[in-house]
Amino acid sequence: MSSSRFAKTPKPPYYAVIFTNQSTNVDNDEYSQTADRMVELAQTMPGFLGVESTRDNDGLGITVSYWQDEASIANWKANGEHIQARQKGNQKWYEHYELRVAKIERAYDGPR
């Protein structure tokens, strides 16, 4: 597996926003375009550190975005384009989702 799929994060502490979702399989092309745009947009936001994302064949997706601090996360949440994408997700793309915010205290990589 290529290490390029892993976010390059600094030494802790920093924050992770973990977005786990089950898609409805409605408008997959529009969803994919919007998801790509959200990553592109997040990369321009102050405090953004990186992102890792995957989706299985049954539509379960997990995206983890990494942020410098809670203020950066709040700023991202308040972004108008991000608000519109979340509204569309609630109305159309997600059967269910859970969002968790965690403070990263330690981080390791490997193999050693």
Phi, psi and omega in degrees: 000138182282134178290349179292345177278353181262138176293142176267100184255156178281181173294142178298161009272151171201182187240152175236135171253117185253114183246107179254131185213154172248120183280158177270352185063030176256130177053056182301323180295314179296320178299312181300318178296318180293318179299316178298319179295322180295322177295314178302315180292315180302323181297341179268353186276139176301135177089354178289133182247333181162176182209147172226138185211145176209155176217136179268177184292343179265006175090006176279124180238146175227123175236129177242118174252144184248138186224150181296319185201174182293329177297322178295320178295316180297321178297317177296316180298328182275354180296129185301316180293324177292321177300314179298318179295319178296320179298317178296321177299315179296321184281330197226318194261338187245127172285322179199150172210160173224138179237131181230143176243129183228145173267125178274117180263326180221151177214140181227159173223173182189186003288159180264000000 
